[in-house]
Amino acid sequence: MQDALIAAIREAGRIMRGAHDAARTVTAKPGEANFVTAYDVAVQRFLFSRLGALYPDAAFVGEEDGADDVARLCRGRAFVIDPIDGTTNFMRGFGHSAVSVALCENGEVVLGAVYDPYTDELFYAERGRGARLLRAGESSALRVSGRPLSDGLILFGTSPYYADTRDGTFAAARILFDHALDIRRGGSAALDLCTIAAGRAEVFFEMRLSPWDYAAGMLLVREAGGTVTAPDGAPVPLERPSGILCGNPTAYTEAAALLRQL
């Protein structure tokens, strides 16, 4: 079953890589700078169909089906899918977007996979069994770094759909930048979470995300030994949008203490 699921996610990534006219298929969604392309819809439909055949008892929650009933994640078995995380990057030809798939059982994420078709890296985790990177036919364990904040890279998202988060976002970015090595903004929360899990950066935060943005990546970070909470330290819910603060345990603790000053 795992091999079939991974094969389906890779095929979804090939749909992304095959896009040559994404900018011509853009439709605006509610909120500022919030877009969907025909490829987002096509990838989601493909995954719903393929994964539905593999898991006929599962419900599906996806970014592009207008699903407001995210409470489905808290009962039974459900997939939560972001068909193209980083749509703005995708439609501009900026090759930094991913397919994100999480499987939830009774409100807990039990499986998470994020696939970057541009690098052919597939990040995969099962609850209690660790996290792995599948690349070029090889599998290697993922582990967060041990670097402190002072030697760390900070990743952040700007929650561009929500104007009310801007002042807080940039105040947080500034205080972390002042205590870290440097800062990065990539445009895909799913890939940012994977970057933390892989030990390539130390802290990631964003003030407001939807469950499909973070469900898979959250499990990857935790299974790689990292810490994930809301920015105020509260647990991250699956039934509603939330902010995210995550990192290796040392850098996370230091970042959380700084953010409490805001």
C-alpha positions in Angstrom: 0.0 0.0 0.0 2.8 2.4 0.8 4.5 1.9 -2.6 1.2 2.5 -4.4 0.5 5.7 -2.4 4.0 7.0 -3.1 3.6 6.1 -6.8 0.4 8.1 -6.9 2.0 11.2 -5.3 4.9 11.0 -7.8 2.4 10.8 -10.7 0.6 13.9 -9.3 4.0 15.7 -9.4 4.5 14.7 -13.0 1.2 16.5 -13.8 2.7 19.6 -12.2 6.0 19.2 -14.2 4.0 18.8 -17.4 2.4 22.3 -17.1 3.5 24.8 -19.7 0.6 27.3 -19.6 -0.2 27.6 -15.8 -0.4 31.4 -15.9 -3.2 31.2 -18.5 -5.4 29.0 -16.3 -5.4 31.2 -13.2 -8.6 32.0 -11.2 -8.7 34.3 -8.2 -10.0 32.9 -4.9 -11.3 34.9 -1.9 -8.6 36.8 -0.1 -5.6 38.9 -1.3 -3.1 37.2 -3.7 -5.0 33.9 -3.5 -5.1 31.9 -6.7 -5.9 28.6 -8.2 -4.8 27.1 -11.6 -6.4 24.4 -13.6 -3.5 22.2 -12.6 -4.3 22.5 -8.9 -7.8 21.2 -9.7 -6.5 18.5 -12.0 -3.9 17.2 -9.5 -6.5 17.2 -6.7 -9.0 15.2 -8.8 -6.3 12.7 -9.7 -5.3 12.2 -6.1 -8.9 11.9 -4.9 -9.5 9.2 -7.6 -6.2 7.3 -7.1 -6.1 7.4 -3.4 -9.8 6.7 -3.1 -9.2 3.4 -4.9 -6.5 2.5 -2.5 -8.4 3.6 0.6 -12.1 3.2 -0.2 -13.2 4.0 3.4 -11.4 7.3 3.5 -13.0 10.8 3.3 -11.1 13.6 1.5 -10.5 17.2 2.4 -8.7 19.2 -0.3 -7.8 22.8 -0.8 -9.5 23.1 -4.2 -12.9 21.5 -3.5 -14.1 24.3 -1.3 -14.2 22.0 1.7 -15.2 23.8 4.8 -16.0 20.6 6.7 -12.5 20.1 8.0 -14.0 18.6 11.1 -14.0 15.4 9.0 -10.4 15.2 9.9 -11.4 14.5 13.5 -13.5 11.5 12.9 -12.6 8.2 11.1 -10.1 8.1 8.3 -9.5 11.1 6.1 -6.9 12.4 3.6 -6.1 16.1 3.7 -4.5 17.2 0.4 -2.8 20.3 -0.9 -2.5 19.5 -4.6 0.0 22.3 -5.3 1.4 24.0 -2.2 3.0 27.2 -3.5 0.6 28.0 -6.3 1.9 31.5 -6.9 5.4 30.1 -7.4 3.9 27.5 -9.7 2.0 29.9 -11.9 5.1 32.2 -12.2 7.4 29.4 -13.2 9.4 29.7 -9.9 10.2 26.0 -9.4 9.4 25.7 -5.7 6.1 24.0 -5.1 5.0 20.6 -3.8 2.2 18.0 -3.5 1.3 17.5 0.1 -0.7 14.5 1.3 -1.6 13.6 4.9 -3.7 10.6 6.2 -5.5 11.3 9.4 -7.2 8.8 11.7 -9.6 10.1 14.4 -8.0 13.5 14.3 -4.4 12.4 14.4 -2.0 12.6 11.4 -0.6 9.0 10.9 1.1 9.4 7.5 2.5 12.4 5.7 4.1 12.8 2.3 5.4 15.9 0.5 6.8 15.6 -3.0 8.9 18.3 -4.7 8.8 17.4 -8.4 11.4 19.9 -9.3 14.1 18.2 -7.2 12.5 14.7 -7.2 12.6 14.6 -3.4 9.8 12.9 -1.6 9.6 13.4 2.2 7.7 10.6 3.9 6.7 9.9 7.5 4.6 7.5 9.5 3.6 8.2 13.1 6.0 6.4 15.4 8.2 5.1 12.6 10.3 8.1 11.8 10.7 10.3 8.7 12.6 9.5 5.5 13.8 11.2 2.3 13.3 9.2 -0.9 15.5 10.4 -3.7 17.1 8.9 -6.8 16.1 5.4 -5.7 17.6 5.7 -2.2 16.0 6.2 1.2 17.7 8.1 4.0 16.5 9.0 7.5 15.5 12.6 8.2 16.7 14.4 11.3 16.4 18.0 12.5 19.6 19.8 13.0 21.1 20.5 16.4 22.1 24.0 15.7 21.1 26.8 18.1 19.3 29.9 16.8 22.5 31.9 16.6 23.8 29.5 14.0 20.4 28.9 12.4 18.5 29.7 9.2 15.0 31.1 9.8 12.2 30.3 7.3 9.0 32.2 7.4 5.7 32.7 5.5 3.9 35.9 5.1 0.3 34.7 5.1 -0.4 37.0 2.2 -4.2 36.2 2.1 -4.6 37.7 5.6 -3.7 41.4 5.8 -4.2 41.4 9.6 -1.1 39.2 10.1 1.4 41.4 8.3 2.6 43.6 11.2 3.0 40.6 13.5 4.7 38.6 10.8 7.4 41.1 10.1 7.9 42.0 13.7 8.6 38.3 14.4 10.8 38.0 11.4 12.9 41.0 12.5 13.4 39.8 16.1 14.4 36.3 14.9 16.6 37.7 12.2 18.5 39.7 14.8 19.3 36.6 16.8 19.9 34.1 13.9 22.4 33.6 11.0 19.9 34.6 8.3 16.4 34.4 7.1 14.6 33.0 4.0 11.1 33.2 2.4 10.3 30.4 0.0 6.6 30.5 -0.7 5.7 26.9 0.2 4.9 26.0 3.8 4.9 22.3 3.1 8.5 22.5 1.7 9.6 24.8 4.6 8.4 22.2 7.1 10.4 19.5 5.1 13.4 21.8 5.2 13.3 21.8 9.0 12.8 18.0 9.1 15.8 17.6 6.9 18.0 19.7 9.1 18.6 22.3 6.4 17.2 25.1 8.5 16.4 25.6 12.1 13.1 27.4 12.6 10.0 28.0 10.5 7.0 30.2 11.4 3.9 31.5 9.7 1.0 33.3 11.4 -1.9 31.6 9.6 -2.2 28.5 7.5 -4.9 26.0 6.6 -4.7 22.3 7.7 -3.8 21.2 4.2 -0.7 23.5 4.3 0.8 21.9 7.3 -0.8 18.5 8.1 1.8 16.3 6.3 4.8 18.6 7.1 3.9 18.8 10.8 4.2 15.0 11.1 7.5 15.0 9.2 9.0 17.5 11.6 7.9 15.6 14.6 9.0 12.3 13.3 12.4 13.9 12.5 12.8 14.9 16.2 11.5 18.5 15.9 8.9 20.5 17.8 5.7 21.9 16.2 3.2 24.2 17.9 1.1 27.3 17.2 3.2 30.5 17.5 1.9 31.0 21.1 2.9 27.4 22.1 -0.6 25.9 21.9 -1.2 22.6 20.1 -1.8 22.8 16.4 -5.4 21.9 15.4 -6.5 20.1 12.3 -10.1 21.2 12.3 -9.4 24.9 11.7 -6.6 27.3 10.4 -3.6 27.9 12.7 -0.3 29.5 12.8 2.8 27.4 13.0 6.1 27.6 14.9 8.5 24.7 14.5 12.2 23.8 14.7 14.8 21.7 16.3 14.2 21.6 20.0 17.0 24.0 20.9 16.3 26.6 18.2 12.5 26.3 18.7 12.8 27.0 22.5 15.0 30.0 21.8 12.6 31.3 19.1 9.5 30.8 21.2 11.0 32.8 24.0 11.8 35.7 21.7 8.3 35.7 20.2 6.8 35.9 23.6 8.3 39.4 23.8 6.1 40.7 21.0 
